[in-house]
Amino acid sequence: MSYEMMAILMFFSMVTMLLTGRHIYAVIGGVATLFALMLWGRGGSGLPYHAVISLLNWYPLLTLPIFIFMGYMFSKAGIADDLYQMMHVWFGPVRGGLAIGTIVLMSVIAAMNGLSVAGMAIGTTIALPEMLKRKYDKILVTGVIQAGSSLGIMIPPSVVLVLYGMIARQPVGRLWLAGVFPGLLLTGLFIAYIVIRSIIQPDIGPALPKEERDIPFKEKLLLLRGGLPPLIIIFMMSGLFFLGVTSLVESSAVGALSVTIVALFKKRLSWKGMQEVLLETLSVSCMFMWVILAALAFGAVFDGLGAVHAIKTLFIDYGFSKWGILFMMQLSYILMGMFLDDTAMLIIVAPLYVPLIIQLGFSPIWYGILYTITCQIAYLTPPFGYNLFLMKAMAPKEISLSDIYRSVWPFVALMVMGLGIVMAFPGIATWLPDLVYAN
């Protein structure tokens, strides 16, 4: 049997085993080990072992559990409650203002957290009831919360970009910087859509009643204090990193310490709460580590079979240009995202696509941003979009699964538009990291 056929057999063996519902790391690592032993005997175990050890020796790996810790500590600190109250007062007088404020809130949460699930939890518990109480259209607000929470995997410190950097062997600092302007682009597209929809259909996002708007200007200014802790945390973490004061690992440690201090200062952190945060952090970090190690082992064996060359030859045989190949890659991500989560997608195709992207002359940093946008789309696309099920689990009974499915399509279209803009103008993603690292 040729190596190309072995690569195809290995890939489909993994996909078939994933359909059994077994743990992802066990399936991928098991298939990698089996094929390594079949192909090269006992000596084949050295190939995935070397890939795994090289990751464990990678110092920036420490950022992964630290950012996960930040996400859980952020929820304990209750920072979002004060921040949303500020947004409520300042954006409420505008049509669709609470929805706009929710998108801004989600962006701030993303800049402190890096996880989609944190934004979803805060949006459904704080923003959703307030907007429904004020007669906002339930389809609109459901879509706003799902789309806004997806910004957590784009705006730094994005955990998805950390995972991509680990598997693709790219600098996480560059990836974070590359995610800044695409994240702001998507935020701007979401806000523009809400503004336009609220002008065309005023009933879907009414302004706050006059009695709620009549707040003395002095009190409004005092409410701005709710925005100070997030700004301090963002500056202490991302700001110092971008200024070159702290390294990647140091900035994550500073961010975790800052969130913990805020939680203590607000008297919202008990010893029991700290134990819960640490246990949740350990559980999620171990899960991510097993998956990443299995992915690297699989990628090492798969690449050893010459799979990247075979896929490139296949695309070229069908007459695709390099941009056509890139388009087909993104399309495959969107289709897979309907059935798999972002980690599973990254594991399956990153060992194939990233080396091919480099061979085609594209920037792997820019491609990491394209991948992350398609992950955001995958989070919202039926039948198995991650955020769809989170929303169904957290939303009140008056919001049906049909409502949730209907709510996402305008935002999916906006994300596809954003993906097209970043593909057409790569500088949106690459300009900032090139500038910072040049200096």
PyMOL commands that set and color helices and strands:
alter all, ss='L'
color gray80, all
select helices_A, chain A and resi 3-18+24-56+59-77+79-91+97-113+116-133+138-153+159-168+172-200+202-204+210-213+217-242+248-265+271-304+307-317+322-337+342-359+364-380+386-394+401-424+427-438
alter helices_A, ss='H'
color red, helices_A
deselect
rebuild
show_as cartoon
